[in-house]
Amino acid sequence: MSLSSSFEEIIQKRRSNRHFDPAIPVPDEVIQKSLERAILSPNSSNMQLWEFYWIKSPEEKAKYQALCLGQSAARTAQQLVVFVTRRDLWKNRAQWNLDLVQKDIQGEPTKRQKRGLDYYKKIMPLAYRTDFFGVMSLVRKSICFLIGLKKPFVRIGGKAEIRIVAHKSCALAAQTFMLSIAAEGFDSCPMEGFDAHRVKKALKLPAGAEINMIVAVGKGTPEGQWGPRYRVPYEEVVFVR
């Protein structure tokens, strides 16, 4: 089977299943492998502002089932994974990337290495740094406005834009995780119906962290699929210019 055919099979198999077979366990190896694959997901500037919390003990699962409002996907899941954004870790991750660039420098830095040094020393602090009075947000908006008068430029402003960037990257990781789960022969259901405040408290997360989604995993059942998968026609959502 070709790679294209295999991928097509995985895409067609991956559907949100809201009721899992309680008699079929999901091996820990499947979750670990899928999380390792999720870490390889594309993300903004390689900052990897995410964390994944694997909920597998019966006691912990019972706690999070309640926090997911007792919905069937959470109640019958064999495993749960909470995807969390951590934009508050930007300094650590920028330094981690900077260390990688510096480690590769042998003698005089190349143009690419110089760009990497400037990127993580100057651009990332400019993009992510915040302050109580919102001065950095004003600085970012002003820089983007002035440069944008002359040429196309990324419009980064306040916390909202950075928050969106972190959630985009984390959602890409969650999608990779769910595709991996499908490839391993199991099913998943991404959930947004949960008490984010209590989930954050249960995980003992700091103020800067946010819950992106919770993914339930198990062996899906026929009743877990709510009918055929309907999608808006291709012609209504794809526009060729």
Order of alpha helices (4+ residues) and beta strands (2+ residues): alpha-alpha-beta-alpha-alpha-beta-alpha-alpha-alpha-alpha-alpha-beta-alpha-beta-alpha
